[in-house]
Each structure stands twice: as structure tokens, then as C-alpha cells.
Amino acid sequence: GHQAFAVIALAQLADRIKYVVDSAPFKQGKYTPATHLPIVAPDVLDADPVDAVIVMAASYSDEVARIVRQKYPRVRHIAIVREDGLEVVK
């Protein structure tokens, strides 16, 4: 959510990110605040794949990473933002 958007903006990552994936339909088709990245449905990972996914879903991060690993095998790398840094899980 908003914490992820803040990290993207503060770390100046927007030019390295193609899109933000969110399963909430009411967010899809909109853009992130400040960085104006498109927010898309998870199925876009099949239609317009990327090499790496950074999961920033707080308490749901492990579940989200598991789903990405299972449903989107074309994603080569998955990392989770943790309190103490970035953990590469695939």
C-alpha cells in the first residue's frame, strides 16, 4: 500500500519499475502517487512479464511471494522487503 509507494518514491526506484501489481480491483487502472507508475492486475505478470518482482506487502509478503512463485514461473527473481532489508527468495 502506501508504505510501498513511499519506498519507491524515496528510494527513487520509479525509473526501474515497469508497473505495480495489486490484486485489489479498485486500485487497478490507476497510478501510484508521486511516481505515477501504472497499477495493474496480477495477470499482467503473464501478459507483460518482468524478470524480477519486489514484494512489499507487509504481513502478506510471504504469501504473495508464494503465489508469484507458483502462478508466474516466468518471473525469475523474487525479493521481499523486510524490516531489516531485502530478502531474495527466488
HTML snippet that shows the backbone in 3Dmol.js (N, CA, C, O; Angstrom):
<script src="https://3Dmol.org/build/3Dmol-min.js"></script>
<div id="view" style="width:600px;height:400px;position:relative"></div>
<script>
const pdb = `
ATOM      1  N   GLY A   1       0.800  -1.187   0.000  1.00  0.00           N
ATOM      2  CA  GLY A   1       0.000   0.000   0.000  1.00  0.00           C
ATOM      3  C   GLY A   1       0.848   1.258   0.000  1.00  0.00           C
ATOM      4  O   GLY A   1       1.830   1.373  -0.734  1.00  0.00           O
ATOM      5  N   HIS A   2       0.454   2.173   0.820  1.00  0.00           N
ATOM      6  CA  HIS A   2       1.101   3.484   0.848  1.00  0.00           C
ATOM      7  C   HIS A   2       2.565   3.414   1.279  1.00  0.00           C
ATOM      8  O   HIS A   2       3.375   4.227   0.833  1.00  0.00           O
ATOM      9  N   GLN A   3       2.917   2.455   2.142  1.00  0.00           N
ATOM     10  CA  GLN A   3       4.323   2.311   2.541  1.00  0.00           C
ATOM     11  C   GLN A   3       5.176   1.927   1.339  1.00  0.00           C
ATOM     12  O   GLN A   3       6.283   2.439   1.171  1.00  0.00           O
ATOM     13  N   ALA A   4       4.669   1.034   0.511  1.00  0.00           N
ATOM     14  CA  ALA A   4       5.405   0.633  -0.689  1.00  0.00           C
ATOM     15  C   ALA A   4       5.585   1.820  -1.628  1.00  0.00           C
ATOM     16  O   ALA A   4       6.661   2.013  -2.194  1.00  0.00           O
ATOM     17  N   PHE A   5       4.529   2.615  -1.792  1.00  0.00           N
ATOM     18  CA  PHE A   5       4.626   3.791  -2.658  1.00  0.00           C
ATOM     19  C   PHE A   5       5.674   4.763  -2.130  1.00  0.00           C
ATOM     20  O   PHE A   5       6.419   5.361  -2.906  1.00  0.00           O
ATOM     21  N   ALA A   6       5.730   4.920  -0.816  1.00  0.00           N
ATOM     22  CA  ALA A   6       6.713   5.817  -0.202  1.00  0.00           C
ATOM     23  C   ALA A   6       8.130   5.308  -0.437  1.00  0.00           C
ATOM     24  O   ALA A   6       9.026   6.090  -0.753  1.00  0.00           O
ATOM     25  N   VAL A   7       8.337   3.999  -0.285  1.00  0.00           N
ATOM     26  CA  VAL A   7       9.667   3.413  -0.514  1.00  0.00           C
ATOM     27  C   VAL A   7      10.097   3.651  -1.958  1.00  0.00           C
ATOM     28  O   VAL A   7      11.233   4.049  -2.213  1.00  0.00           O
ATOM     29  N   ILE A   8       9.199   3.409  -2.893  1.00  0.00           N
ATOM     30  CA  ILE A   8       9.514   3.608  -4.314  1.00  0.00           C
ATOM     31  C   ILE A   8       9.913   5.057  -4.576  1.00  0.00           C
ATOM     32  O   ILE A   8      10.896   5.316  -5.271  1.00  0.00           O
ATOM     33  N   ALA A   9       9.161   5.991  -4.027  1.00  0.00           N
ATOM     34  CA  ALA A   9       9.443   7.412  -4.251  1.00  0.00           C
ATOM     35  C   ALA A   9      10.727   7.849  -3.559  1.00  0.00           C
ATOM     36  O   ALA A   9      11.573   8.498  -4.175  1.00  0.00           O
ATOM     37  N   LEU A  10      10.881   7.499  -2.285  1.00  0.00           N
ATOM     38  CA  LEU A  10      12.046   7.952  -1.518  1.00  0.00           C
ATOM     39  C   LEU A  10      13.350   7.333  -2.006  1.00  0.00           C
ATOM     40  O   LEU A  10      14.397   7.980  -1.974  1.00  0.00           O
ATOM     41  N   ALA A  11      13.289   6.079  -2.458  1.00  0.00           N
ATOM     42  CA  ALA A  11      14.491   5.407  -2.954  1.00  0.00           C
ATOM     43  C   ALA A  11      14.731   5.696  -4.437  1.00  0.00           C
ATOM     44  O   ALA A  11      15.680   5.183  -5.029  1.00  0.00           O
ATOM     45  N   GLN A  12      13.875   6.510  -5.026  1.00  0.00           N
ATOM     46  CA  GLN A  12      13.992   6.895  -6.436  1.00  0.00           C
ATOM     47  C   GLN A  12      14.087   5.671  -7.353  1.00  0.00           C
ATOM     48  O   GLN A  12      14.973   5.575  -8.202  1.00  0.00           O
ATOM     49  N   LEU A  13      13.153   4.746  -7.158  1.00  0.00           N
ATOM     50  CA  LEU A  13      13.139   3.499  -7.919  1.00  0.00           C
ATOM     51  C   LEU A  13      12.209   3.523  -9.125  1.00  0.00           C
ATOM     52  O   LEU A  13      12.225   2.590  -9.928  1.00  0.00           O
ATOM     53  N   ALA A  14      11.414   4.549  -9.266  1.00  0.00           N
ATOM     54  CA  ALA A  14      10.355   4.559 -10.279  1.00  0.00           C
ATOM     55  C   ALA A  14      10.867   4.290 -11.693  1.00  0.00           C
ATOM     56  O   ALA A  14      10.189   3.617 -12.470  1.00  0.00           O
ATOM     57  N   ASP A  15      12.036   4.797 -12.038  1.00  0.00           N
ATOM     58  CA  ASP A  15      12.543   4.594 -13.396  1.00  0.00           C
ATOM     59  C   ASP A  15      13.030   3.171 -13.636  1.00  0.00           C
ATOM     60  O   ASP A  15      13.374   2.821 -14.765  1.00  0.00           O
ATOM     61  N   ARG A  16      13.065   2.337 -12.584  1.00  0.00           N
ATOM     62  CA  ARG A  16      13.485   0.946 -12.723  1.00  0.00           C
ATOM     63  C   ARG A  16      12.307  -0.018 -12.589  1.00  0.00           C
ATOM     64  O   ARG A  16      12.484  -1.234 -12.655  1.00  0.00           O
ATOM     65  N   ILE A  17      11.111   0.526 -12.401  1.00  0.00           N
ATOM     66  CA  ILE A  17       9.922  -0.295 -12.180  1.00  0.00           C
ATOM     67  C   ILE A  17       8.966  -0.099 -13.350  1.00  0.00           C
ATOM     68  O   ILE A  17       8.650   1.030 -13.724  1.00  0.00           O
ATOM     69  N   LYS A  18       8.512  -1.204 -13.920  1.00  0.00           N
ATOM     70  CA  LYS A  18       7.618  -1.155 -15.077  1.00  0.00           C
ATOM     71  C   LYS A  18       6.180  -0.884 -14.654  1.00  0.00           C
ATOM     72  O   LYS A  18       5.478  -0.097 -15.288  1.00  0.00           O
ATOM     73  N   TYR A  19       5.747  -1.533 -13.586  1.00  0.00           N
ATOM     74  CA  TYR A  19       4.394  -1.365 -13.072  1.00  0.00           C
ATOM     75  C   TYR A  19       4.314  -1.894 -11.653  1.00  0.00           C
ATOM     76  O   TYR A  19       5.216  -2.591 -11.187  1.00  0.00           O
ATOM     77  N   VAL A  20       3.228  -1.559 -10.967  1.00  0.00           N
ATOM     78  CA  VAL A  20       2.952  -2.045  -9.617  1.00  0.00           C
ATOM     79  C   VAL A  20       1.778  -3.008  -9.729  1.00  0.00           C
ATOM     80  O   VAL A  20       0.756  -2.684 -10.334  1.00  0.00           O
ATOM     81  N   VAL A  21       1.928  -4.190  -9.144  1.00  0.00           N
ATOM     82  CA  VAL A  21       0.870  -5.200  -9.176  1.00  0.00           C
ATOM     83  C   VAL A  21       0.078  -5.123  -7.878  1.00  0.00           C
ATOM     84  O   VAL A  21       0.651  -5.088  -6.789  1.00  0.00           O
ATOM     85  N   ASP A  22      -1.248  -5.098  -8.007  1.00  0.00           N
ATOM     86  CA  ASP A  22      -2.121  -5.110  -6.823  1.00  0.00           C
ATOM     87  C   ASP A  22      -3.363  -5.914  -7.163  1.00  0.00           C
ATOM     88  O   ASP A  22      -3.971  -5.709  -8.214  1.00  0.00           O
ATOM     89  N   SER A  23      -3.741  -6.827  -6.282  1.00  0.00           N
ATOM     90  CA  SER A  23      -4.909  -7.674  -6.541  1.00  0.00           C
ATOM     91  C   SER A  23      -6.227  -6.964  -6.257  1.00  0.00           C
ATOM     92  O   SER A  23      -7.287  -7.499  -6.585  1.00  0.00           O
ATOM     93  N   ALA A  24      -6.193  -5.791  -5.664  1.00  0.00           N
ATOM     94  CA  ALA A  24      -7.419  -5.043  -5.357  1.00  0.00           C
ATOM     95  C   ALA A  24      -7.957  -4.385  -6.628  1.00  0.00           C
ATOM     96  O   ALA A  24      -7.326  -3.472  -7.160  1.00  0.00           O
ATOM     97  N   PRO A  25      -9.109  -4.835  -7.121  1.00  0.00           N
ATOM     98  CA  PRO A  25      -9.645  -4.284  -8.372  1.00  0.00           C
ATOM     99  C   PRO A  25      -9.839  -2.768  -8.356  1.00  0.00           C
ATOM    100  O   PRO A  25      -9.695  -2.124  -9.395  1.00  0.00           O
ATOM    101  N   PHE A  26     -10.161  -2.192  -7.210  1.00  0.00           N
ATOM    102  CA  PHE A  26     -10.408  -0.747  -7.173  1.00  0.00           C
ATOM    103  C   PHE A  26      -9.134   0.077  -7.358  1.00  0.00           C
ATOM    104  O   PHE A  26      -9.215   1.280  -7.605  1.00  0.00           O
ATOM    105  N   LYS A  27      -7.952  -0.553  -7.243  1.00  0.00           N
ATOM    106  CA  LYS A  27      -6.689   0.160  -7.466  1.00  0.00           C
ATOM    107  C   LYS A  27      -6.193   0.008  -8.908  1.00  0.00           C
ATOM    108  O   LYS A  27      -5.455   0.853  -9.413  1.00  0.00           O
ATOM    109  N   GLN A  28      -6.608  -1.074  -9.555  1.00  0.00           N
ATOM    110  CA  GLN A  28      -6.136  -1.372 -10.905  1.00  0.00           C
ATOM    111  C   GLN A  28      -6.625  -0.320 -11.892  1.00  0.00           C
ATOM    112  O   GLN A  28      -7.751   0.169 -11.793  1.00  0.00           O
ATOM    113  N   GLY A  29      -5.765   0.017 -12.840  1.00  0.00           N
ATOM    114  CA  GLY A  29      -6.100   1.040 -13.819  1.00  0.00           C
ATOM    115  C   GLY A  29      -5.785   2.449 -13.346  1.00  0.00           C
ATOM    116  O   GLY A  29      -5.994   3.419 -14.075  1.00  0.00           O
ATOM    117  N   LYS A  30      -5.287   2.556 -12.135  1.00  0.00           N
ATOM    118  CA  LYS A  30      -4.899   3.864 -11.601  1.00  0.00           C
ATOM    119  C   LYS A  30      -3.374   3.945 -11.588  1.00  0.00           C
ATOM    120  O   LYS A  30      -2.690   3.057 -12.097  1.00  0.00           O
ATOM    121  N   TYR A  31      -2.854   5.017 -11.001  1.00  0.00           N
ATOM    122  CA  TYR A  31      -1.408   5.230 -10.947  1.00  0.00           C
ATOM    123  C   TYR A  31      -0.978   5.510  -9.517  1.00  0.00           C
ATOM    124  O   TYR A  31      -1.757   6.012  -8.707  1.00  0.00           O
ATOM    125  N   THR A  32       0.272   5.178  -9.217  1.00  0.00           N
ATOM    126  CA  THR A  32       0.800   5.432  -7.882  1.00  0.00           C
ATOM    127  C   THR A  32       0.967   6.934  -7.674  1.00  0.00           C
ATOM    128  O   THR A  32       1.263   7.669  -8.616  1.00  0.00           O
ATOM    129  N   PRO A  33       0.777   7.383  -6.435  1.00  0.00           N
ATOM    130  CA  PRO A  33       1.002   8.804  -6.161  1.00  0.00           C
ATOM    131  C   PRO A  33       2.492   9.138  -6.287  1.00  0.00           C
ATOM    132  O   PRO A  33       3.346   8.291  -6.025  1.00  0.00           O
ATOM    133  N   ALA A  34       2.783  10.321  -6.673  1.00  0.00           N
ATOM    134  CA  ALA A  34       4.150  10.865  -6.793  1.00  0.00           C
ATOM    135  C   ALA A  34       4.923  10.276  -7.968  1.00  0.00           C
ATOM    136  O   ALA A  34       5.472  11.035  -8.767  1.00  0.00           O
ATOM    137  N   THR A  35       4.986   8.947  -8.103  1.00  0.00           N
ATOM    138  CA  THR A  35       5.803   8.336  -9.152  1.00  0.00           C
ATOM    139  C   THR A  35       5.017   8.014 -10.418  1.00  0.00           C
ATOM    140  O   THR A  35       5.618   7.794 -11.469  1.00  0.00           O
ATOM    141  N   HIS A  36       3.712   7.981 -10.344  1.00  0.00           N
ATOM    142  CA  HIS A  36       2.820   7.778 -11.492  1.00  0.00           C
ATOM    143  C   HIS A  36       3.073   6.475 -12.244  1.00  0.00           C
ATOM    144  O   HIS A  36       3.006   6.436 -13.473  1.00  0.00           O
ATOM    145  N   LEU A  37       3.364   5.408 -11.499  1.00  0.00           N
ATOM    146  CA  LEU A  37       3.506   4.087 -12.104  1.00  0.00           C
ATOM    147  C   LEU A  37       2.124   3.469 -12.262  1.00  0.00           C
ATOM    148  O   LEU A  37       1.276   3.643 -11.387  1.00  0.00           O
ATOM    149  N   PRO A  38       1.873   2.747 -13.362  1.00  0.00           N
ATOM    150  CA  PRO A  38       0.567   2.109 -13.519  1.00  0.00           C
ATOM    151  C   PRO A  38       0.379   0.981 -12.501  1.00  0.00           C
ATOM    152  O   PRO A  38       1.313   0.236 -12.204  1.00  0.00           O
ATOM    153  N   ILE A  39      -0.830   0.870 -11.977  1.00  0.00           N
ATOM    154  CA  ILE A  39      -1.188  -0.215 -11.057  1.00  0.00           C
ATOM    155  C   ILE A  39      -2.012  -1.207 -11.863  1.00  0.00           C
ATOM    156  O   ILE A  39      -3.037  -0.850 -12.444  1.00  0.00           O
ATOM    157  N   VAL A  40      -1.558  -2.456 -11.891  1.00  0.00           N
ATOM    158  CA  VAL A  40      -2.162  -3.467 -12.756  1.00  0.00           C
ATOM    159  C   VAL A  40      -2.569  -4.704 -11.960  1.00  0.00           C
ATOM    160  O   VAL A  40      -2.152  -4.894 -10.818  1.00  0.00           O
ATOM    161  N   ALA A  41      -3.394  -5.540 -12.593  1.00  0.00           N
ATOM    162  CA  ALA A  41      -3.813  -6.810 -12.005  1.00  0.00           C
ATOM    163  C   ALA A  41      -2.665  -7.817 -12.063  1.00  0.00           C
ATOM    164  O   ALA A  41      -1.781  -7.691 -12.911  1.00  0.00           O
ATOM    165  N   PRO A  42      -2.664  -8.806 -11.179  1.00  0.00           N
ATOM    166  CA  PRO A  42      -1.597  -9.812 -11.185  1.00  0.00           C
ATOM    167  C   PRO A  42      -1.416 -10.528 -12.523  1.00  0.00           C
ATOM    168  O   PRO A  42      -0.292 -10.893 -12.870  1.00  0.00           O
ATOM    169  N   ASP A  43      -2.482 -10.736 -13.274  1.00  0.00           N
ATOM    170  CA  ASP A  43      -2.367 -11.452 -14.548  1.00  0.00           C
ATOM    171  C   ASP A  43      -1.491 -10.735 -15.566  1.00  0.00           C
ATOM    172  O   ASP A  43      -1.073 -11.341 -16.553  1.00  0.00           O
ATOM    173  N   VAL A  44      -1.209  -9.471 -15.346  1.00  0.00           N
ATOM    174  CA  VAL A  44      -0.299  -8.746 -16.236  1.00  0.00           C
ATOM    175  C   VAL A  44       1.098  -9.366 -16.173  1.00  0.00           C
ATOM    176  O   VAL A  44       1.880  -9.223 -17.113  1.00  0.00           O
ATOM    177  N   LEU A  45       1.415 -10.049 -15.080  1.00  0.00           N
ATOM    178  CA  LEU A  45       2.709 -10.741 -14.985  1.00  0.00           C
ATOM    179  C   LEU A  45       2.847 -11.806 -16.070  1.00  0.00           C
ATOM    180  O   LEU A  45       3.966 -12.154 -16.446  1.00  0.00           O
ATOM    181  N   ASP A  46       1.732 -12.330 -16.581  1.00  0.00           N
ATOM    182  CA  ASP A  46       1.762 -13.261 -17.716  1.00  0.00           C
ATOM    183  C   ASP A  46       1.772 -12.508 -19.040  1.00  0.00           C
ATOM    184  O   ASP A  46       2.548 -12.831 -19.939  1.00  0.00           O
ATOM    185  N   ALA A  47       0.911 -11.507 -19.157  1.00  0.00           N
ATOM    186  CA  ALA A  47       0.756 -10.780 -20.416  1.00  0.00           C
ATOM    187  C   ALA A  47       1.955  -9.890 -20.736  1.00  0.00           C
ATOM    188  O   ALA A  47       2.311  -9.723 -21.902  1.00  0.00           O
ATOM    189  N   ASP A  48       2.571  -9.325 -19.718  1.00  0.00           N
ATOM    190  CA  ASP A  48       3.696  -8.397 -19.884  1.00  0.00           C
ATOM    191  C   ASP A  48       4.724  -8.703 -18.794  1.00  0.00           C
ATOM    192  O   ASP A  48       4.891  -7.919 -17.860  1.00  0.00           O
ATOM    193  N   PRO A  49       5.422  -9.853 -18.915  1.00  0.00           N
ATOM    194  CA  PRO A  49       6.275 -10.332 -17.822  1.00  0.00           C
ATOM    195  C   PRO A  49       7.484  -9.444 -17.534  1.00  0.00           C
ATOM    196  O   PRO A  49       7.954  -8.692 -18.388  1.00  0.00           O
ATOM    197  N   VAL A  50       7.960  -9.560 -16.315  1.00  0.00           N
ATOM    198  CA  VAL A  50       9.176  -8.883 -15.864  1.00  0.00           C
ATOM    199  C   VAL A  50      10.130  -9.934 -15.318  1.00  0.00           C
ATOM    200  O   VAL A  50       9.707 -11.040 -14.983  1.00  0.00           O
ATOM    201  N   ASP A  51      11.411  -9.600 -15.226  1.00  0.00           N
ATOM    202  CA  ASP A  51      12.401 -10.544 -14.705  1.00  0.00           C
ATOM    203  C   ASP A  51      12.337 -10.689 -13.195  1.00  0.00           C
ATOM    204  O   ASP A  51      12.596 -11.766 -12.658  1.00  0.00           O
ATOM    205  N   ALA A  52      11.990  -9.599 -12.506  1.00  0.00           N
ATOM    206  CA  ALA A  52      12.047  -9.605 -11.046  1.00  0.00           C
ATOM    207  C   ALA A  52      10.826  -8.919 -10.448  1.00  0.00           C
ATOM    208  O   ALA A  52      10.272  -7.980 -11.020  1.00  0.00           O
ATOM    209  N   VAL A  53      10.423  -9.416  -9.279  1.00  0.00           N
ATOM    210  CA  VAL A  53       9.320  -8.831  -8.519  1.00  0.00           C
ATOM    211  C   VAL A  53       9.830  -8.530  -7.120  1.00  0.00           C
ATOM    212  O   VAL A  53      10.460  -9.374  -6.483  1.00  0.00           O
ATOM    213  N   ILE A  54       9.554  -7.325  -6.648  1.00  0.00           N
ATOM    214  CA  ILE A  54       9.855  -6.961  -5.263  1.00  0.00           C
ATOM    215  C   ILE A  54       8.524  -6.905  -4.529  1.00  0.00           C
ATOM    216  O   ILE A  54       7.643  -6.121  -4.882  1.00  0.00           O
ATOM    217  N   VAL A  55       8.383  -7.743  -3.506  1.00  0.00           N
ATOM    218  CA  VAL A  55       7.134  -7.826  -2.747  1.00  0.00           C
ATOM    219  C   VAL A  55       7.218  -6.884  -1.555  1.00  0.00           C
ATOM    220  O   VAL A  55       8.130  -6.977  -0.733  1.00  0.00           O
ATOM    221  N   MET A  56       6.253  -5.976  -1.474  1.00  0.00           N
ATOM    222  CA  MET A  56       6.168  -5.020  -0.368  1.00  0.00           C
ATOM    223  C   MET A  56       4.752  -5.066   0.184  1.00  0.00           C
ATOM    224  O   MET A  56       4.008  -4.090   0.089  1.00  0.00           O
ATOM    225  N   ALA A  57       4.385  -6.205   0.761  1.00  0.00           N
ATOM    226  CA  ALA A  57       3.007  -6.402   1.208  1.00  0.00           C
ATOM    227  C   ALA A  57       2.907  -6.626   2.712  1.00  0.00           C
ATOM    228  O   ALA A  57       1.970  -7.270   3.182  1.00  0.00           O
ATOM    229  N   ALA A  58       3.850  -6.107   3.458  1.00  0.00           N
ATOM    230  CA  ALA A  58       3.854  -6.193   4.936  1.00  0.00           C
ATOM    231  C   ALA A  58       3.614  -7.623   5.396  1.00  0.00           C
ATOM    232  O   ALA A  58       4.377  -8.519   5.037  1.00  0.00           O
ATOM    233  N   SER A  59       2.584  -7.850   6.174  1.00  0.00           N
ATOM    234  CA  SER A  59       2.363  -9.171   6.770  1.00  0.00           C
ATOM    235  C   SER A  59       1.941 -10.224   5.748  1.00  0.00           C
ATOM    236  O   SER A  59       1.897 -11.408   6.082  1.00  0.00           O
ATOM    237  N   TYR A  60       1.631  -9.832   4.521  1.00  0.00           N
ATOM    238  CA  TYR A  60       1.232 -10.780   3.478  1.00  0.00           C
ATOM    239  C   TYR A  60       2.369 -11.119   2.520  1.00  0.00           C
ATOM    240  O   TYR A  60       2.154 -11.855   1.557  1.00  0.00           O
ATOM    241  N   SER A  61       3.551 -10.610   2.756  1.00  0.00           N
ATOM    242  CA  SER A  61       4.649 -10.749   1.793  1.00  0.00           C
ATOM    243  C   SER A  61       4.996 -12.190   1.468  1.00  0.00           C
ATOM    244  O   SER A  61       5.195 -12.521   0.299  1.00  0.00           O
ATOM    245  N   ASP A  62       5.075 -13.055   2.468  1.00  0.00           N
ATOM    246  CA  ASP A  62       5.419 -14.458   2.206  1.00  0.00           C
ATOM    247  C   ASP A  62       4.356 -15.131   1.347  1.00  0.00           C
ATOM    248  O   ASP A  62       4.678 -15.885   0.429  1.00  0.00           O
ATOM    249  N   GLU A  63       3.096 -14.860   1.644  1.00  0.00           N
ATOM    250  CA  GLU A  63       2.001 -15.429   0.861  1.00  0.00           C
ATOM    251  C   GLU A  63       2.036 -14.911  -0.575  1.00  0.00           C
ATOM    252  O   GLU A  63       1.852 -15.682  -1.517  1.00  0.00           O
ATOM    253  N   VAL A  64       2.266 -13.627  -0.746  1.00  0.00           N
ATOM    254  CA  VAL A  64       2.339 -13.042  -2.088  1.00  0.00           C
ATOM    255  C   VAL A  64       3.507 -13.649  -2.862  1.00  0.00           C
ATOM    256  O   VAL A  64       3.353 -13.989  -4.035  1.00  0.00           O
ATOM    257  N   ALA A  65       4.662 -13.788  -2.233  1.00  0.00           N
ATOM    258  CA  ALA A  65       5.827 -14.385  -2.898  1.00  0.00           C
ATOM    259  C   ALA A  65       5.532 -15.823  -3.316  1.00  0.00           C
ATOM    260  O   ALA A  65       5.917 -16.240  -4.409  1.00  0.00           O
ATOM    261  N   ARG A  66       4.859 -16.578  -2.464  1.00  0.00           N
ATOM    262  CA  ARG A  66       4.496 -17.963  -2.787  1.00  0.00           C
ATOM    263  C   ARG A  66       3.568 -18.000  -4.003  1.00  0.00           C
ATOM    264  O   ARG A  66       3.750 -18.828  -4.895  1.00  0.00           O
ATOM    265  N   ILE A  67       2.589 -17.119  -4.041  1.00  0.00           N
ATOM    266  CA  ILE A  67       1.652 -17.068  -5.168  1.00  0.00           C
ATOM    267  C   ILE A  67       2.382 -16.706  -6.459  1.00  0.00           C
ATOM    268  O   ILE A  67       2.146 -17.322  -7.498  1.00  0.00           O
ATOM    269  N   VAL A  68       3.256 -15.722  -6.400  1.00  0.00           N
ATOM    270  CA  VAL A  68       4.019 -15.329  -7.591  1.00  0.00           C
ATOM    271  C   VAL A  68       4.868 -16.500  -8.066  1.00  0.00           C
ATOM    272  O   VAL A  68       4.920 -16.780  -9.264  1.00  0.00           O
ATOM    273  N   ARG A  69       5.529 -17.179  -7.150  1.00  0.00           N
ATOM    274  CA  ARG A  69       6.381 -18.320  -7.490  1.00  0.00           C
ATOM    275  C   ARG A  69       5.558 -19.416  -8.184  1.00  0.00           C
ATOM    276  O   ARG A  69       6.007 -19.994  -9.174  1.00  0.00           O
ATOM    277  N   GLN A  70       4.366 -19.699  -7.670  1.00  0.00           N
ATOM    278  CA  GLN A  70       3.539 -20.789  -8.204  1.00  0.00           C
ATOM    279  C   GLN A  70       2.829 -20.422  -9.505  1.00  0.00           C
ATOM    280  O   GLN A  70       2.803 -21.224 -10.439  1.00  0.00           O
ATOM    281  N   LYS A  71       2.261 -19.231  -9.576  1.00  0.00           N
ATOM    282  CA  LYS A  71       1.413 -18.869 -10.715  1.00  0.00           C
ATOM    283  C   LYS A  71       2.150 -18.198 -11.869  1.00  0.00           C
ATOM    284  O   LYS A  71       1.659 -18.183 -12.998  1.00  0.00           O
ATOM    285  N   TYR A  72       3.324 -17.646 -11.588  1.00  0.00           N
ATOM    286  CA  TYR A  72       4.022 -16.865 -12.614  1.00  0.00           C
ATOM    287  C   TYR A  72       5.481 -17.326 -12.730  1.00  0.00           C
ATOM    288  O   TYR A  72       6.392 -16.604 -12.327  1.00  0.00           O
ATOM    289  N   PRO A  73       5.701 -18.520 -13.279  1.00  0.00           N
ATOM    290  CA  PRO A  73       7.059 -19.087 -13.330  1.00  0.00           C
ATOM    291  C   PRO A  73       8.033 -18.293 -14.195  1.00  0.00           C
ATOM    292  O   PRO A  73       9.245 -18.480 -14.086  1.00  0.00           O
ATOM    293  N   ARG A  74       7.520 -17.411 -15.054  1.00  0.00           N
ATOM    294  CA  ARG A  74       8.421 -16.609 -15.896  1.00  0.00           C
ATOM    295  C   ARG A  74       9.127 -15.516 -15.100  1.00  0.00           C
ATOM    296  O   ARG A  74      10.105 -14.936 -15.572  1.00  0.00           O
ATOM    297  N   VAL A  75       8.635 -15.234 -13.899  1.00  0.00           N
ATOM    298  CA  VAL A  75       9.330 -14.281 -13.024  1.00  0.00           C
ATOM    299  C   VAL A  75      10.562 -14.996 -12.478  1.00  0.00           C
ATOM    300  O   VAL A  75      10.434 -15.969 -11.735  1.00  0.00           O
ATOM    301  N   ARG A  76      11.741 -14.527 -12.835  1.00  0.00           N
ATOM    302  CA  ARG A  76      12.982 -15.223 -12.475  1.00  0.00           C
ATOM    303  C   ARG A  76      13.454 -14.925 -11.065  1.00  0.00           C
ATOM    304  O   ARG A  76      14.070 -15.781 -10.429  1.00  0.00           O
ATOM    305  N   HIS A  77      13.178 -13.735 -10.565  1.00  0.00           N
ATOM    306  CA  HIS A  77      13.671 -13.338  -9.247  1.00  0.00           C
ATOM    307  C   HIS A  77      12.538 -12.731  -8.425  1.00  0.00           C
ATOM    308  O   HIS A  77      11.728 -11.954  -8.932  1.00  0.00           O
ATOM    309  N   ILE A  78      12.499 -13.103  -7.145  1.00  0.00           N
ATOM    310  CA  ILE A  78      11.521 -12.538  -6.216  1.00  0.00           C
ATOM    311  C   ILE A  78      12.273 -12.115  -4.964  1.00  0.00           C
ATOM    312  O   ILE A  78      13.076 -12.875  -4.423  1.00  0.00           O
ATOM    313  N   ALA A  79      12.007 -10.903  -4.511  1.00  0.00           N
ATOM    314  CA  ALA A  79      12.605 -10.405  -3.269  1.00  0.00           C
ATOM    315  C   ALA A  79      11.497  -9.809  -2.411  1.00  0.00           C
ATOM    316  O   ALA A  79      10.512  -9.274  -2.920  1.00  0.00           O
ATOM    317  N   ILE A  80      11.680  -9.914  -1.104  1.00  0.00           N
ATOM    318  CA  ILE A  80      10.717  -9.375  -0.146  1.00  0.00           C
ATOM    319  C   ILE A  80      11.400  -8.276   0.654  1.00  0.00           C
ATOM    320  O   ILE A  80      12.513  -8.457   1.149  1.00  0.00           O
ATOM    321  N   VAL A  81      10.728  -7.137   0.778  1.00  0.00           N
ATOM    322  CA  VAL A  81      11.229  -6.064   1.632  1.00  0.00           C
ATOM    323  C   VAL A  81      10.865  -6.413   3.067  1.00  0.00           C
ATOM    324  O   VAL A  81       9.690  -6.525   3.416  1.00  0.00           O
ATOM    325  N   ARG A  82      11.886  -6.582   3.889  1.00  0.00           N
ATOM    326  CA  ARG A  82      11.699  -6.888   5.310  1.00  0.00           C
ATOM    327  C   ARG A  82      12.119  -5.665   6.125  1.00  0.00           C
ATOM    328  O   ARG A  82      12.672  -4.707   5.585  1.00  0.00           O
ATOM    329  N   GLU A  83      11.851  -5.709   7.416  1.00  0.00           N
ATOM    330  CA  GLU A  83      12.234  -4.588   8.290  1.00  0.00           C
ATOM    331  C   GLU A  83      13.731  -4.340   8.283  1.00  0.00           C
ATOM    332  O   GLU A  83      14.177  -3.201   8.422  1.00  0.00           O
ATOM    333  N   ASP A  84      14.512  -5.409   8.120  1.00  0.00           N
ATOM    334  CA  ASP A  84      15.969  -5.284   8.182  1.00  0.00           C
ATOM    335  C   ASP A  84      16.647  -5.334   6.813  1.00  0.00           C
ATOM    336  O   ASP A  84      17.868  -5.464   6.733  1.00  0.00           O
ATOM    337  N   GLY A  85      15.871  -5.232   5.745  1.00  0.00           N
ATOM    338  CA  GLY A  85      16.485  -5.211   4.426  1.00  0.00           C
ATOM    339  C   GLY A  85      15.713  -6.019   3.404  1.00  0.00           C
ATOM    340  O   GLY A  85      14.555  -6.377   3.618  1.00  0.00           O
ATOM    341  N   LEU A  86      16.365  -6.302   2.296  1.00  0.00           N
ATOM    342  CA  LEU A  86      15.764  -7.025   1.183  1.00  0.00           C
ATOM    343  C   LEU A  86      16.177  -8.487   1.252  1.00  0.00           C
ATOM    344  O   LEU A  86      17.365  -8.793   1.352  1.00  0.00           O
ATOM    345  N   GLU A  87      15.200  -9.397   1.198  1.00  0.00           N
ATOM    346  CA  GLU A  87      15.476 -10.835   1.223  1.00  0.00           C
ATOM    347  C   GLU A  87      15.116 -11.425  -0.130  1.00  0.00           C
ATOM    348  O   GLU A  87      13.957 -11.368  -0.542  1.00  0.00           O
ATOM    349  N   VAL A  88      16.094 -11.989  -0.826  1.00  0.00           N
ATOM    350  CA  VAL A  88      15.848 -12.643  -2.106  1.00  0.00           C
ATOM    351  C   VAL A  88      15.352 -14.054  -1.815  1.00  0.00           C
ATOM    352  O   VAL A  88      16.021 -14.825  -1.126  1.00  0.00           O
ATOM    353  N   VAL A  89      14.171 -14.390  -2.346  1.00  0.00           N
ATOM    354  CA  VAL A  89      13.577 -15.699  -2.065  1.00  0.00           C
ATOM    355  C   VAL A  89      13.516 -16.590  -3.299  1.00  0.00           C
ATOM    356  O   VAL A  89      13.153 -17.762  -3.194  1.00  0.00           O
ATOM    357  N   LYS A  90      13.862 -16.062  -4.450  1.00  0.00           N
ATOM    358  CA  LYS A  90      13.940 -16.869  -5.678  1.00  0.00           C
ATOM    359  C   LYS A  90      14.927 -16.210  -6.615  1.00  0.00           C
ATOM    360  O   LYS A  90      15.160 -16.709  -7.716  1.00  0.00           O
TER     361      LYS A  90
END
`;
const viewer = $3Dmol.createViewer("view");
viewer.addModel(pdb, "pdb");
viewer.setStyle({}, {cartoon: {color: "spectrum"}});
viewer.zoomTo();
viewer.render();
</script>
